[in-house]
Amino acid sequence: SSLALTLPPPLAISVVAPGAFYAALEYSGTFRLILFGIVPAMMVWSGRRKGELAWVPGGDLPLLFVMAAAFTVIGMEMHAKTNITPWLTKLILRQ
C-alpha cells in the first residue's frame, strides 16, 4: 500500500536523527513559498505577456504584491537563520 511506502522513511529519519528532520521541516516552508507563491505569479505574468492569459483578472499590481510578499518572507527567514545583517552592513558601508 502507498501508506506503507510513505510513512516509514520519514519516521525512520525522525527517530534516528531528529535534528535533521526538524531542519528539513524548516526549509520546507521556504520551498512552499517558492512553489505556491512565486511560481504561479510568474506563470500568470509570463502568460499575460504572451497573450495567453488575458482572461485572468487583476492586472499586474496583485502579481507584484504576491511576489514581493513571498520574497519578503523568504528574506526574513534567511535573516533569522543566518543573521546576515552585520555582514551586509559592513558590505554596504565599507567599514
Biopython code that builds the backbone (N, CA, C, O; Angstrom):
import numpy as np
from Bio.PDB.StructureBuilder import StructureBuilder

atoms = [
    (1, "SER", "N", (0.840, -1.186, 0.000)),
    (1, "SER", "CA", (0.000, 0.000, 0.000)),
    (1, "SER", "C", (0.880, 1.243, 0.000)),
    (1, "SER", "O", (2.047, 1.191, 0.390)),
    (2, "SER", "N", (0.310, 2.354, -0.440)),
    (2, "SER", "CA", (1.088, 3.587, -0.526)),
    (2, "SER", "C", (1.441, 4.122, 0.861)),
    (2, "SER", "O", (2.468, 4.782, 1.024)),
    (3, "LEU", "N", (0.612, 3.848, 1.850)),
    (3, "LEU", "CA", (0.914, 4.293, 3.217)),
    (3, "LEU", "C", (2.166, 3.590, 3.745)),
    (3, "LEU", "O", (2.976, 4.201, 4.442)),
    (4, "ALA", "N", (2.320, 2.324, 3.418)),
    (4, "ALA", "CA", (3.494, 1.571, 3.860)),
    (4, "ALA", "C", (4.770, 2.085, 3.197)),
    (4, "ALA", "O", (5.854, 1.955, 3.766)),
    (5, "LEU", "N", (4.655, 2.669, 1.998)),
    (5, "LEU", "CA", (5.819, 3.227, 1.317)),
    (5, "LEU", "C", (6.093, 4.671, 1.727)),
    (5, "LEU", "O", (7.217, 5.153, 1.590)),
    (6, "THR", "N", (5.067, 5.364, 2.229)),
    (6, "THR", "CA", (5.194, 6.777, 2.535)),
    (6, "THR", "C", (5.609, 7.046, 3.976)),
    (6, "THR", "O", (6.422, 7.939, 4.215)),
    (7, "LEU", "N", (5.093, 6.325, 4.912)),
    (7, "LEU", "CA", (5.307, 6.613, 6.320)),
    (7, "LEU", "C", (6.664, 6.172, 6.882)),
    (7, "LEU", "O", (7.267, 6.951, 7.620)),
    (8, "PRO", "N", (7.181, 4.983, 6.584)),
    (8, "PRO", "CA", (8.437, 4.534, 7.230)),
    (8, "PRO", "C", (9.679, 5.399, 6.991)),
    (8, "PRO", "O", (10.427, 5.619, 7.943)),
    (9, "PRO", "N", (9.946, 5.903, 5.777)),
    (9, "PRO", "CA", (11.181, 6.698, 5.622)),
    (9, "PRO", "C", (11.240, 7.943, 6.515)),
    (9, "PRO", "O", (12.241, 8.124, 7.207)),
    (10, "PRO", "N", (10.216, 8.812, 6.534)),
    (10, "PRO", "CA", (10.327, 9.962, 7.438)),
    (10, "PRO", "C", (10.292, 9.572, 8.910)),
    (10, "PRO", "O", (10.909, 10.238, 9.742)),
    (11, "LEU", "N", (9.583, 8.509, 9.236)),
    (11, "LEU", "CA", (9.557, 8.046, 10.621)),
    (11, "LEU", "C", (10.940, 7.574, 11.053)),
    (11, "LEU", "O", (11.386, 7.881, 12.159)),
    (12, "ALA", "N", (11.620, 6.827, 10.184)),
    (12, "ALA", "CA", (12.964, 6.349, 10.499)),
    (12, "ALA", "C", (13.949, 7.503, 10.647)),
    (12, "ALA", "O", (14.782, 7.500, 11.554)),
    (13, "ILE", "N", (13.855, 8.496, 9.754)),
    (13, "ILE", "CA", (14.759, 9.644, 9.832)),
    (13, "ILE", "C", (14.504, 10.432, 11.113)),
    (13, "ILE", "O", (15.446, 10.873, 11.772)),
    (14, "SER", "N", (13.229, 10.610, 11.467)),
    (14, "SER", "CA", (12.924, 11.385, 12.670)),
    (14, "SER", "C", (13.356, 10.669, 13.943)),
    (14, "SER", "O", (13.664, 11.323, 14.939)),
    (15, "VAL", "N", (13.385, 9.340, 13.929)),
    (15, "VAL", "CA", (13.834, 8.589, 15.101)),
    (15, "VAL", "C", (15.365, 8.585, 15.184)),
    (15, "VAL", "O", (15.931, 8.769, 16.262)),
    (16, "VAL", "N", (16.031, 8.374, 14.043)),
    (16, "VAL", "CA", (17.489, 8.275, 14.022)),
    (16, "VAL", "C", (18.155, 9.641, 14.189)),
    (16, "VAL", "O", (19.110, 9.777, 14.954)),
    (17, "ALA", "N", (17.655, 10.651, 13.476)),
    (17, "ALA", "CA", (18.263, 11.980, 13.512)),
    (17, "ALA", "C", (17.174, 13.047, 13.594)),
    (17, "ALA", "O", (16.837, 13.655, 12.578)),
    (18, "PRO", "N", (16.624, 13.283, 14.769)),
    (18, "PRO", "CA", (15.525, 14.241, 14.878)),
    (18, "PRO", "C", (15.921, 15.671, 14.470)),
    (18, "PRO", "O", (15.080, 16.425, 13.981)),
    (19, "GLY", "N", (17.163, 16.037, 14.662)),
    (19, "GLY", "CA", (17.603, 17.372, 14.261)),
    (19, "GLY", "C", (17.559, 17.577, 12.765)),
    (19, "GLY", "O", (17.193, 18.653, 12.293)),
    (20, "ALA", "N", (17.932, 16.545, 12.008)),
    (20, "ALA", "CA", (17.904, 16.633, 10.549)),
    (20, "ALA", "C", (16.474, 16.760, 10.042)),
    (20, "ALA", "O", (16.201, 17.505, 9.102)),
    (21, "PHE", "N", (15.577, 16.031, 10.668)),
    (21, "PHE", "CA", (14.180, 16.086, 10.247)),
    (21, "PHE", "C", (13.588, 17.461, 10.551)),
    (21, "PHE", "O", (12.814, 17.991, 9.754)),
    (22, "TYR", "N", (13.941, 18.035, 11.684)),
    (22, "TYR", "CA", (13.453, 19.364, 12.049)),
    (22, "TYR", "C", (13.978, 20.420, 11.077)),
    (22, "TYR", "O", (13.233, 21.312, 10.670)),
    (23, "ALA", "N", (15.246, 20.325, 10.707)),
    (23, "ALA", "CA", (15.827, 21.270, 9.742)),
    (23, "ALA", "C", (15.132, 21.166, 8.390)),
    (23, "ALA", "O", (14.878, 22.178, 7.737)),
    (24, "ALA", "N", (14.825, 19.943, 7.974)),
    (24, "ALA", "CA", (14.119, 19.763, 6.709)),
    (24, "ALA", "C", (12.724, 20.386, 6.770)),
    (24, "ALA", "O", (12.263, 20.963, 5.785)),
    (25, "LEU", "N", (12.060, 20.277, 7.894)),
    (25, "LEU", "CA", (10.743, 20.902, 8.043)),
    (25, "LEU", "C", (10.839, 22.422, 7.974)),
    (25, "LEU", "O", (9.955, 23.071, 7.415)),
    (26, "GLU", "N", (11.906, 23.000, 8.538)),
    (26, "GLU", "CA", (12.085, 24.445, 8.476)),
    (26, "GLU", "C", (12.263, 24.918, 7.037)),
    (26, "GLU", "O", (11.680, 25.926, 6.640)),
    (27, "TYR", "N", (13.056, 24.205, 6.262)),
    (27, "TYR", "CA", (13.295, 24.615, 4.884)),
    (27, "TYR", "C", (12.122, 24.304, 3.966)),
    (27, "TYR", "O", (12.018, 24.886, 2.887)),
    (28, "SER", "N", (11.250, 23.411, 4.367)),
    (28, "SER", "CA", (10.091, 23.115, 3.521)),
    (28, "SER", "C", (9.152, 24.311, 3.444)),
    (28, "SER", "O", (8.427, 24.456, 2.460)),
    (29, "GLY", "N", (9.148, 25.171, 4.461)),
    (29, "GLY", "CA", (8.328, 26.376, 4.406)),
    (29, "GLY", "C", (8.796, 27.322, 3.315)),
    (29, "GLY", "O", (7.978, 27.911, 2.609)),
    (30, "THR", "N", (10.105, 27.471, 3.171)),
    (30, "THR", "CA", (10.653, 28.309, 2.111)),
    (30, "THR", "C", (10.330, 27.724, 0.751)),
    (30, "THR", "O", (9.973, 28.457, -0.170)),
    (31, "PHE", "N", (10.449, 26.423, 0.615)),
    (31, "PHE", "CA", (10.126, 25.769, -0.651)),
    (31, "PHE", "C", (8.657, 25.976, -0.994)),
    (31, "PHE", "O", (8.311, 26.187, -2.156)),
    (32, "ARG", "N", (7.793, 25.915, 0.017)),
    (32, "ARG", "CA", (6.357, 26.113, -0.215)),
    (32, "ARG", "C", (6.084, 27.525, -0.715)),
    (32, "ARG", "O", (5.241, 27.715, -1.592)),
    (33, "LEU", "N", (6.782, 28.518, -0.170)),
    (33, "LEU", "CA", (6.603, 29.888, -0.645)),
    (33, "LEU", "C", (7.006, 30.036, -2.102)),
    (33, "LEU", "O", (6.337, 30.723, -2.874)),
    (34, "ILE", "N", (8.094, 29.394, -2.468)),
    (34, "ILE", "CA", (8.534, 29.456, -3.861)),
    (34, "ILE", "C", (7.530, 28.746, -4.761)),
    (34, "ILE", "O", (7.141, 29.265, -5.807)),
    (35, "LEU", "N", (7.117, 27.553, -4.341)),
    (35, "LEU", "CA", (6.245, 26.726, -5.168)),
    (35, "LEU", "C", (4.845, 27.288, -5.315)),
    (35, "LEU", "O", (4.271, 27.227, -6.402)),
    (36, "PHE", "N", (4.284, 27.832, -4.248)),
    (36, "PHE", "CA", (2.891, 28.271, -4.285)),
    (36, "PHE", "C", (2.724, 29.782, -4.272)),
    (36, "PHE", "O", (1.596, 30.264, -4.376)),
    (37, "GLY", "N", (3.806, 30.553, -4.146)),
    (37, "GLY", "CA", (3.696, 31.997, -4.145)),
    (37, "GLY", "C", (4.340, 32.636, -5.354)),
    (37, "GLY", "O", (3.709, 33.425, -6.057)),
    (38, "ILE", "N", (5.590, 32.300, -5.599)),
    (38, "ILE", "CA", (6.338, 32.965, -6.664)),
    (38, "ILE", "C", (6.077, 32.333, -8.027)),
    (38, "ILE", "O", (5.831, 33.047, -8.999)),
    (39, "VAL", "N", (6.125, 31.022, -8.110)),
    (39, "VAL", "CA", (5.979, 30.350, -9.405)),
    (39, "VAL", "C", (4.620, 30.620, -10.066)),
    (39, "VAL", "O", (4.596, 30.952, -11.251)),
    (40, "PRO", "N", (3.490, 30.494, -9.358)),
    (40, "PRO", "CA", (2.214, 30.788, -10.029)),
    (40, "PRO", "C", (2.108, 32.241, -10.502)),
    (40, "PRO", "O", (1.592, 32.506, -11.588)),
    (41, "ALA", "N", (2.595, 33.176, -9.690)),
    (41, "ALA", "CA", (2.547, 34.578, -10.101)),
    (41, "ALA", "C", (3.404, 34.811, -11.348)),
    (41, "ALA", "O", (3.012, 35.561, -12.242)),
    (42, "MET", "N", (4.570, 34.169, -11.404)),
    (42, "MET", "CA", (5.426, 34.310, -12.580)),
    (42, "MET", "C", (4.812, 33.647, -13.805)),
    (42, "MET", "O", (4.985, 34.123, -14.927)),
    (43, "MET", "N", (4.093, 32.546, -13.590)),
    (43, "MET", "CA", (3.426, 31.880, -14.714)),
    (43, "MET", "C", (2.322, 32.761, -15.301)),
    (43, "MET", "O", (2.191, 32.870, -16.521)),
    (44, "VAL", "N", (1.532, 33.384, -14.433)),
    (44, "VAL", "CA", (0.480, 34.282, -14.912)),
    (44, "VAL", "C", (1.103, 35.485, -15.606)),
    (44, "VAL", "O", (0.632, 35.912, -16.660)),
    (45, "TRP", "N", (2.172, 36.037, -15.010)),
    (45, "TRP", "CA", (2.868, 37.179, -15.608)),
    (45, "TRP", "C", (3.351, 36.826, -17.016)),
    (45, "TRP", "O", (3.145, 37.588, -17.961)),
    (46, "SER", "N", (3.994, 35.666, -17.144)),
    (46, "SER", "CA", (4.508, 35.231, -18.440)),
    (46, "SER", "C", (3.376, 34.977, -19.431)),
    (46, "SER", "O", (3.474, 35.346, -20.601)),
    (47, "GLY", "N", (2.307, 34.346, -18.960)),
    (47, "GLY", "CA", (1.173, 34.082, -19.837)),
    (47, "GLY", "C", (0.520, 35.351, -20.336)),
    (47, "GLY", "O", (0.076, 35.410, -21.482)),
    (48, "ARG", "N", (0.456, 36.361, -19.502)),
    (48, "ARG", "CA", (-0.109, 37.639, -19.936)),
    (48, "ARG", "C", (0.773, 38.308, -20.975)),
    (48, "ARG", "O", (0.270, 38.905, -21.927)),
    (49, "ARG", "N", (2.075, 38.214, -20.802)),
    (49, "ARG", "CA", (2.976, 38.835, -21.770)),
    (49, "ARG", "C", (2.889, 38.153, -23.138)),
    (49, "ARG", "O", (3.083, 38.795, -24.170)),
    (50, "LYS", "N", (2.602, 36.876, -23.138)),
    (50, "LYS", "CA", (2.469, 36.135, -24.397)),
    (50, "LYS", "C", (1.067, 36.235, -24.979)),
    (50, "LYS", "O", (0.826, 35.801, -26.106)),
    (51, "GLY", "N", (0.136, 36.811, -24.208)),
    (51, "GLY", "CA", (-1.235, 36.945, -24.691)),
    (51, "GLY", "C", (-2.079, 35.710, -24.485)),
    (51, "GLY", "O", (-3.169, 35.615, -25.049)),
    (52, "GLU", "N", (-1.611, 34.757, -23.691)),
    (52, "GLU", "CA", (-2.337, 33.509, -23.489)),
    (52, "GLU", "C", (-3.299, 33.573, -22.309)),
    (52, "GLU", "O", (-4.241, 32.782, -22.253)),
    (53, "LEU", "N", (-3.093, 34.488, -21.365)),
    (53, "LEU", "CA", (-3.921, 34.545, -20.157)),
    (53, "LEU", "C", (-4.561, 35.914, -19.990)),
    (53, "LEU", "O", (-4.532, 36.477, -18.895)),
    (54, "ALA", "N", (-5.122, 36.445, -21.024)),
    (54, "ALA", "CA", (-5.738, 37.763, -20.932)),
    (54, "ALA", "C", (-6.982, 37.734, -20.056)),
    (54, "ALA", "O", (-7.414, 38.778, -19.568)),
    (55, "TRP", "N", (-7.557, 36.573, -19.851)),
    (55, "TRP", "CA", (-8.805, 36.458, -19.093)),
    (55, "TRP", "C", (-8.597, 36.450, -17.588)),
    (55, "TRP", "O", (-9.577, 36.547, -16.850)),
    (56, "VAL", "N", (-7.370, 36.338, -17.097)),
    (56, "VAL", "CA", (-7.126, 36.336, -15.658)),
    (56, "VAL", "C", (-7.241, 37.773, -15.155)),
    (56, "VAL", "O", (-6.462, 38.629, -15.573)),
    (57, "PRO", "N", (-8.202, 38.058, -14.260)),
    (57, "PRO", "CA", (-8.414, 39.437, -13.824)),
    (57, "PRO", "C", (-7.370, 39.897, -12.812)),
    (57, "PRO", "O", (-6.659, 39.078, -12.228)),
    (58, "GLY", "N", (-7.281, 41.193, -12.610)),
    (58, "GLY", "CA", (-6.470, 41.728, -11.531)),
    (58, "GLY", "C", (-5.357, 42.655, -11.950)),
    (58, "GLY", "O", (-4.974, 43.527, -11.170)),
    (59, "GLY", "N", (-4.827, 42.510, -13.125)),
    (59, "GLY", "CA", (-3.713, 43.362, -13.535)),
    (59, "GLY", "C", (-2.390, 42.899, -12.953)),
    (59, "GLY", "O", (-2.285, 41.809, -12.392)),
    (60, "ASP", "N", (-1.383, 43.751, -13.098)),
    (60, "ASP", "CA", (-0.030, 43.392, -12.662)),
    (60, "ASP", "C", (0.220, 43.684, -11.191)),
    (60, "ASP", "O", (1.073, 43.040, -10.580)),
    (61, "LEU", "N", (-0.493, 44.628, -10.611)),
    (61, "LEU", "CA", (-0.245, 45.016, -9.228)),
    (61, "LEU", "C", (-0.432, 43.868, -8.236)),
    (61, "LEU", "O", (0.425, 43.696, -7.369)),
    (62, "PRO", "N", (-1.503, 43.074, -8.311)),
    (62, "PRO", "CA", (-1.619, 41.942, -7.382)),
    (62, "PRO", "C", (-0.506, 40.908, -7.551)),
    (62, "PRO", "O", (-0.051, 40.314, -6.573)),
    (63, "LEU", "N", (-0.073, 40.699, -8.784)),
    (63, "LEU", "CA", (1.028, 39.754, -9.010)),
    (63, "LEU", "C", (2.312, 40.259, -8.371)),
    (63, "LEU", "O", (3.042, 39.494, -7.740)),
    (64, "LEU", "N", (2.585, 41.540, -8.535)),
    (64, "LEU", "CA", (3.772, 42.114, -7.918)),
    (64, "LEU", "C", (3.680, 42.047, -6.397)),
    (64, "LEU", "O", (4.680, 41.792, -5.725)),
    (65, "PHE", "N", (2.487, 42.273, -5.850)),
    (65, "PHE", "CA", (2.302, 42.194, -4.410)),
    (65, "PHE", "C", (2.559, 40.784, -3.893)),
    (65, "PHE", "O", (3.232, 40.615, -2.877)),
    (66, "VAL", "N", (2.035, 39.772, -4.577)),
    (66, "VAL", "CA", (2.234, 38.379, -4.157)),
    (66, "VAL", "C", (3.716, 38.018, -4.206)),
    (66, "VAL", "O", (4.243, 37.420, -3.269)),
    (67, "MET", "N", (4.387, 38.382, -5.299)),
    (67, "MET", "CA", (5.813, 38.066, -5.410)),
    (67, "MET", "C", (6.634, 38.822, -4.365)),
    (67, "MET", "O", (7.555, 38.258, -3.775)),
    (68, "ALA", "N", (6.305, 40.102, -4.132)),
    (68, "ALA", "CA", (7.043, 40.880, -3.136)),
    (68, "ALA", "C", (6.824, 40.320, -1.739)),
    (68, "ALA", "O", (7.763, 40.251, -0.945)),
    (69, "ALA", "N", (5.596, 39.920, -1.430)),
    (69, "ALA", "CA", (5.323, 39.347, -0.111)),
    (69, "ALA", "C", (6.090, 38.047, 0.080)),
    (69, "ALA", "O", (6.661, 37.815, 1.145)),
    (70, "ALA", "N", (6.109, 37.191, -0.948)),
    (70, "ALA", "CA", (6.829, 35.922, -0.846)),
    (70, "ALA", "C", (8.329, 36.162, -0.680)),
    (70, "ALA", "O", (8.970, 35.526, 0.157)),
    (71, "PHE", "N", (8.891, 37.075, -1.470)),
    (71, "PHE", "CA", (10.320, 37.369, -1.344)),
    (71, "PHE", "C", (10.642, 37.993, 0.009)),
    (71, "PHE", "O", (11.712, 37.746, 0.565)),
    (72, "THR", "N", (9.729, 38.798, 0.544)),
    (72, "THR", "CA", (9.943, 39.397, 1.854)),
    (72, "THR", "C", (10.000, 38.335, 2.943)),
    (72, "THR", "O", (10.880, 38.364, 3.804)),
    (73, "VAL", "N", (9.063, 37.400, 2.901)),
    (73, "VAL", "CA", (9.048, 36.340, 3.907)),
    (73, "VAL", "C", (10.284, 35.451, 3.774)),
    (73, "VAL", "O", (10.866, 35.045, 4.780)),
    (74, "ILE", "N", (10.684, 35.150, 2.550)),
    (74, "ILE", "CA", (11.891, 34.350, 2.343)),
    (74, "ILE", "C", (13.112, 35.102, 2.883)),
    (74, "ILE", "O", (13.978, 34.503, 3.520)),
    (75, "GLY", "N", (13.180, 36.407, 2.629)),
    (75, "GLY", "CA", (14.283, 37.210, 3.165)),
    (75, "GLY", "C", (14.298, 37.227, 4.682)),
    (75, "GLY", "O", (15.364, 37.155, 5.294)),
    (76, "MET", "N", (13.114, 37.324, 5.299)),
    (76, "MET", "CA", (13.045, 37.301, 6.759)),
    (76, "MET", "C", (13.499, 35.954, 7.305)),
    (76, "MET", "O", (14.178, 35.898, 8.331)),
    (77, "GLU", "N", (13.130, 34.863, 6.627)),
    (77, "GLU", "CA", (13.567, 33.536, 7.066)),
    (77, "GLU", "C", (15.074, 33.389, 6.925)),
    (77, "GLU", "O", (15.733, 32.840, 7.809)),
    (78, "MET", "N", (15.621, 33.875, 5.820)),
    (78, "MET", "CA", (17.064, 33.792, 5.623)),
    (78, "MET", "C", (17.793, 34.612, 6.681)),
    (78, "MET", "O", (18.824, 34.182, 7.199)),
    (79, "HIS", "N", (17.268, 35.783, 7.004)),
    (79, "HIS", "CA", (17.890, 36.621, 8.023)),
    (79, "HIS", "C", (17.850, 35.931, 9.384)),
    (79, "HIS", "O", (18.831, 35.971, 10.127)),
    (80, "ALA", "N", (16.736, 35.307, 9.712)),
    (80, "ALA", "CA", (16.613, 34.635, 11.002)),
    (80, "ALA", "C", (17.551, 33.437, 11.104)),
    (80, "ALA", "O", (18.037, 33.121, 12.190)),
    (81, "LYS", "N", (17.807, 32.773, 9.988)),
    (81, "LYS", "CA", (18.644, 31.574, 10.023)),
    (81, "LYS", "C", (20.128, 31.886, 9.907)),
    (81, "LYS", "O", (20.956, 31.130, 10.415)),
    (82, "THR", "N", (20.479, 32.978, 9.251)),
    (82, "THR", "CA", (21.893, 33.244, 9.002)),
    (82, "THR", "C", (22.430, 34.463, 9.732)),
    (82, "THR", "O", (23.644, 34.606, 9.874)),
    (83, "ASN", "N", (21.555, 35.343, 10.199)),
    (83, "ASN", "CA", (21.954, 36.593, 10.849)),
    (83, "ASN", "C", (22.971, 37.329, 9.989)),
    (83, "ASN", "O", (24.091, 37.599, 10.423)),
    (84, "ILE", "N", (22.570, 37.648, 8.775)),
    (84, "ILE", "CA", (23.454, 38.243, 7.784)),
    (84, "ILE", "C", (23.586, 39.762, 7.939)),
    (84, "ILE", "O", (24.387, 40.381, 7.238)),
    (85, "THR", "N", (22.827, 40.361, 8.832)),
    (85, "THR", "CA", (22.812, 41.818, 8.953)),
    (85, "THR", "C", (24.190, 42.424, 9.215)),
    (85, "THR", "O", (24.536, 43.385, 8.529)),
    (86, "PRO", "N", (25.005, 41.935, 10.158)),
    (86, "PRO", "CA", (26.324, 42.565, 10.355)),
    (86, "PRO", "C", (27.210, 42.495, 9.113)),
    (86, "PRO", "O", (27.903, 43.459, 8.789)),
    (87, "TRP", "N", (27.189, 41.376, 8.428)),
    (87, "TRP", "CA", (27.987, 41.227, 7.217)),
    (87, "TRP", "C", (27.488, 42.166, 6.123)),
    (87, "TRP", "O", (28.288, 42.787, 5.422)),
    (88, "LEU", "N", (26.169, 42.270, 5.977)),
    (88, "LEU", "CA", (25.586, 43.135, 4.960)),
    (88, "LEU", "C", (25.869, 44.603, 5.267)),
    (88, "LEU", "O", (26.143, 45.386, 4.357)),
    (89, "THR", "N", (25.806, 44.973, 6.528)),
    (89, "THR", "CA", (26.108, 46.350, 6.919)),
    (89, "THR", "C", (27.554, 46.703, 6.581)),
    (89, "THR", "O", (27.824, 47.789, 6.070)),
    (90, "LYS", "N", (28.483, 45.793, 6.863)),
    (90, "LYS", "CA", (29.891, 46.033, 6.517)),
    (90, "LYS", "C", (30.066, 46.164, 5.008)),
    (90, "LYS", "O", (30.843, 46.997, 4.540)),
    (91, "LEU", "N", (29.350, 45.351, 4.253)),
    (91, "LEU", "CA", (29.466, 45.397, 2.794)),
    (91, "LEU", "C", (28.936, 46.724, 2.252)),
    (91, "LEU", "O", (29.555, 47.333, 1.379)),
    (92, "ILE", "N", (27.803, 47.164, 2.765)),
    (92, "ILE", "CA", (27.191, 48.391, 2.258)),
    (92, "ILE", "C", (27.978, 49.627, 2.672)),
    (92, "ILE", "O", (28.230, 50.516, 1.858)),
    (93, "LEU", "N", (28.366, 49.677, 3.952)),
    (93, "LEU", "CA", (29.058, 50.870, 4.459)),
    (93, "LEU", "C", (30.563, 50.825, 4.258)),
    (93, "LEU", "O", (31.242, 51.822, 4.504)),
    (94, "ARG", "N", (31.102, 49.690, 3.813)),
    (94, "ARG", "CA", (32.537, 49.508, 3.557)),
    (94, "ARG", "C", (33.372, 49.851, 4.779)),
    (94, "ARG", "O", (34.348, 50.595, 4.689)),
    (95, "GLN", "N", (32.980, 49.301, 5.919)),
    (95, "GLN", "CA", (33.707, 49.577, 7.153)),
    (95, "GLN", "C", (34.857, 48.607, 7.322)),
    (95, "GLN", "O", (35.589, 48.683, 8.309)),
]
sb = StructureBuilder()
sb.init_structure("model")
sb.init_model(0)
sb.init_chain("A")
sb.init_seg("    ")
for serial, (resi, resn, name, xyz) in enumerate(atoms, 1):
    if name == "N":
        sb.init_residue(resn, " ", resi, " ")
    sb.init_atom(name, np.array(xyz, "f"), 0.0, 1.0, " ", f" {name:<3s}", serial, name[0])
structure = sb.get_structure()
